[in-house]
């Protein structure tokens, strides 16, 4: 099947990201950081982006990541 490896990586990234987000939501009480456009960014957002970027870099090193 085309893109099977990419699909597996995407699923793993989402599963890891959900785990981080759920843990942050259950254990952390904090204010969100506000971006220049006034939209919020939570601590978990940084963690999720780091996880997704690392999985892509480790699994598909020639693919660019734009976050």
Helices and strands as residue ranges (DSSP letters): H 4-27, E 33-34, E 40-41, H 43-59
